Amino acid sequence: MIIKKAIQDLAILGGRPSFSQPLHVGRPNIGDKERLLQRIGEVLDRRWLTNAGPCVEEFEQRLRQLLGVRHCNAICNATDGLQLAMRAMEMSGEVIVPAFTFIATAHAVQWLGFTPVFCDVAPETHTINPARVEELITSRTTGIIGVHLWGQPCDVKALDVIARRHGLKLLFDAAHAFNCSLEGRMIGNFGDAEVFSFHATKFFNTFEGGALATNSVELARRVQRMRNFGFVGLDQTDALGTNAKMSEASAAMGLTNLESLPDFLAANYRNYEAYRRGLEGISGVQMLQYDTSEKCNYQYIVLEVNESRTLLTRDQLQDILWAENVLARRYFYPGCHRMEPYASTMPNIGSRLSVTERLAQSVLILPTGTAVNTEQIEIICEILRFTISHGGDTVERLHGLRAVAQQASRM
């Protein structure tokens, strides 16, 4: 362990980095490699690589059991899953989405030719604010997409009341919320449908992939056909479709990682508790707390940085951590509404997204998962504690470095 005893010990100021190898946010978890290779070998022996093979069928059945849902369709990725759901639910026109989310949520709407209407989020949970949703409903609104951010469920009840009152479809982007619950009921059971992401950076992954869960028989049938070009038989289609199927190799990875799911969850919870202890009492840094009475995947370590107390901006803290090989991330900067094509078509929308604007400038995500241990977490927390306790001096040194760099660039 490298102890920072003086400002100049910080790597960004010339000191030695605390870690010789980078610590990533979302480094992939991998289960039993031998079991995975055995499954993939069986896939190759069968020469059945895609098109609803045995691994996909088994994976879907295991997901239905785990989530307690009637139907669960494995798909190639969550973005296609959102698009399939919207098509199957016959959305059109305007769809209300949170501005503080990964850009894929908005892009899925825009890609279909619909209009994403950006809504602000609640400051406590960072999830879509139902009070703001109702203000955005127009005659062109057909649906609402809530995002269970960081694995925290949206205000499902309030959104359901609004959707029913206005005759709207209700879809949940559950990319962060696999193996999470709300009032004892597993995420996957709410709204008209919920879409999970099993991308490599998620704590549970299938290399690349996702799943669409629903308790609607008719919606599940539509999705099942639409993910396979609309086929209803060997050589007949009954509607427009696409290719959104999950491959057998991805399903094999999913089956293998399901067997290691308890280990992944235990590592996440262990790290969450280590961060909670290590960050306690650091001025200006607030860590998002999870409801331990519910099932939770503890996948994200979320900080809000209060610059008025730390004297350092979130971005300065990120730069300091990166120099130490702690590759912290600023989610979801700069906010969907400030990314293209939305920044050009909605240039003034930030005025009604005050919480999103603040969070985009203050949220910092720290490394966790099976690739990070508690000793490393202690070092990360100590770097933050030391840096912030010397906030004024650190800022002054950073400004000096910037001035030197600017002068050198002019020479």
Secondary structure, DSSP 8 states (H G I E B T S, - for coil): -----SGGGSGGGT---S-SS-EETT------HHHHHHHHHHHHHHT--SSS-HHHHHHHHHHHHHHT-SEEEEES-HHHHHHHHHHHTT--SEEEEESSS-HHHHHHHHHTT-EEEEE-B-TTT-SB-HHHHHHH--TTEEEEEEE-GGG----HHHHHHHHHHHT-EEEEE-TT-TT-EETTEETTSSSSEEEEE--TTSSS--SS-EEEEES-HHHHHHHHHHTBTTBSSSS-BSS---B-B--HHHHHHHHHHHHTHHHHHHHHHHHHHHHHHHHTT-TTEEE----TTS------EEEEE-HHHHSS-HHHHHHHHHHTTEE-B-TTTT-GGGSTTHHHHSTTGGGG-HHHHHHHHHEEEE--STT--HHHHHHHHHHHHHHHHTHHHHHHHHHHHHHHHHHHHH-
